[in-house]
Amino acid sequence: MIGALYGTVRTQTPVLFSIVSGAQWFAIGSTFWSIRTSVLNHAGLLNWWNVTRGAPSYPRNDLNPTTSDKVRASAIAGALTGFNLGLLFRGPRNVIPGTIMFTLFGWGGQHGYNYLDARNSSELLEQAELRARGEDKPKENFMHKIAKSKWSPMQVLTDDDYENM
């Protein structure tokens, strides 16, 4: 969608630009995700290779990857994606910058996701503990705070308020 918007604003051929932009992002995303999945599922791939060759399979130890495994896999996938697609789309001069930037994007993105996931999980555990003790207090989001303002034309209704109306 961003490619279509940019193509409409900046180029003479917005449809062509949006198609090419979508194809590039599809290539980037699918390459990154397939490499990351392969790195995280290395024992499964090794077993598949052994089964097709008639060799014995090994026990799986990669079914529950740790956060450091995910960071490592995302950084490796970013590096290989930046290398391959930098060479394919932009030429040999952009291989090293593409590899460095996509490694940083994979590493930083996975760290950011892990941080947000841990924060969300701790909030859910805290709410579950409060509910178990009977002290369930719903957390207000931004829209609830706006609706409770005296200047807001809207208000937050509980289920009982709604039934009374």
C-alpha positions in Angstrom: 0.0 0.0 0.0 2.9 2.3 0.7 4.3 1.5 -2.7 1.0 2.4 -4.3 0.7 5.6 -2.4 4.3 6.6 -3.2 3.9 5.6 -6.8 0.8 7.7 -7.1 2.5 10.8 -5.6 5.9 10.5 -7.2 5.9 8.6 -10.5 4.3 8.7 -13.9 3.3 5.0 -13.8 1.8 4.4 -10.3 0.3 1.0 -11.2 3.6 -0.4 -12.4 5.5 1.1 -9.4 3.0 -0.4 -6.9 3.2 -3.8 -8.6 7.0 -3.8 -8.5 7.1 -2.5 -5.0 4.7 -5.2 -3.9 6.8 -7.9 -5.6 9.9 -6.6 -3.9 8.3 -6.7 -0.5 6.9 -10.1 -1.2 10.4 -11.3 -2.1 11.9 -9.7 1.0 9.3 -11.1 3.4 9.1 -14.6 2.0 12.9 -15.0 1.8 13.3 -13.7 5.3 10.6 -15.9 6.7 11.6 -19.1 4.9 15.3 -18.7 6.0 14.2 -17.9 9.6 11.9 -20.9 9.7 14.6 -23.1 8.3 17.1 -22.0 10.9 14.6 -22.5 13.7 13.6 -25.9 12.3 17.1 -27.2 11.6 16.6 -30.6 13.2 13.3 -31.2 11.3 15.0 -30.3 8.0 17.9 -32.7 8.9 15.4 -35.5 9.7 13.6 -34.8 6.4 16.9 -35.1 4.5 17.8 -38.3 6.3 14.4 -39.9 5.7 14.6 -39.2 2.0 18.1 -40.8 1.9 17.1 -43.8 4.1 19.3 -42.7 7.0 18.1 -42.8 10.7 16.3 -39.7 12.1 17.5 -37.8 15.1 15.4 -36.6 18.1 14.0 -33.2 17.8 15.3 -30.5 20.2 14.2 -27.5 18.3 10.4 -27.5 19.0 10.5 -24.8 21.7 13.1 -22.2 20.6 14.3 -19.8 23.2 14.3 -16.0 22.7 18.0 -16.1 22.0 17.4 -18.8 19.3 14.8 -16.5 17.8 17.2 -13.5 17.8 19.9 -15.6 16.2 17.6 -16.9 13.6 16.2 -13.5 12.7 19.7 -12.0 12.4 20.9 -14.9 10.2 17.8 -14.6 8.1 18.2 -10.9 7.8 21.8 -11.2 6.7 21.1 -13.8 4.1 18.1 -11.9 2.8 20.1 -8.7 2.6 22.9 -10.5 0.8 20.8 -12.4 -1.7 18.2 -9.7 -2.6 20.8 -6.9 -2.4 22.7 -8.7 -5.1 19.6 -9.6 -7.1 17.8 -6.3 -7.0 20.5 -3.7 -6.5 23.8 -5.2 -7.8 27.1 -6.2 -6.2 27.8 -2.8 -4.8 24.9 -3.1 -2.4 25.6 -6.6 -1.0 27.6 -5.5 2.0 25.2 -2.6 3.0 22.2 -4.8 2.5 23.7 -7.5 4.6 24.6 -5.2 7.4 21.2 -3.3 7.4 19.0 -6.4 7.1 21.0 -8.1 9.9 20.4 -5.1 12.1 16.7 -5.0 11.2 16.3 -8.7 12.0 18.2 -8.5 15.2 16.5 -5.3 16.4 13.1 -6.3 15.3 13.3 -9.6 17.1 14.6 -7.9 20.3 11.7 -5.4 20.1 9.2 -8.2 19.6 10.6 -10.2 22.5 10.4 -7.1 24.7 6.8 -6.3 23.8 5.8 -10.0 24.1 7.4 -10.3 27.6 5.6 -7.1 28.7 2.3 -8.3 27.4 2.7 -11.7 29.0 3.5 -10.2 32.3 0.4 -8.0 32.1 -1.7 -11.0 31.3 -0.3 -12.9 34.2 -0.9 -10.0 36.5 -4.5 -9.7 35.4 -5.0 -13.5 35.9 -3.6 -13.3 39.4 -5.8 -10.4 40.3 -8.8 -12.3 38.9 -7.9 -15.3 40.9 -7.8 -13.2 44.1 -11.1 -11.5 43.2 -9.5 -8.1 42.8 -10.3 -7.8 39.1 -9.8 -4.2 38.1 -10.0 -3.6 34.3 -7.1 -1.5 33.0 -8.2 1.7 31.2 -6.9 2.3 27.7 -6.5 5.6 26.0 -10.0 5.7 24.5 -11.5 5.1 28.0 -9.6 8.0 29.4 -10.8 10.3 26.6 -14.4 9.1 27.1 -14.3 9.8 30.8 -13.2 13.3 30.2 -15.8 16.0 31.0 -15.3 17.5 27.5 -16.1 14.2 25.7 -19.5 13.9 24.1 -19.2 10.1 24.7 -19.0 8.1 27.9 -18.0 4.6 28.8 -20.9 2.3 29.7 -20.7 -0.8 31.8 -22.9 -3.8 30.9 -25.3 -2.8 33.7 -25.5 0.8 32.5 -26.3 -0.4 29.0 -29.0 -2.7 30.2 -30.6 0.1 32.3 -30.7 2.3 29.2 
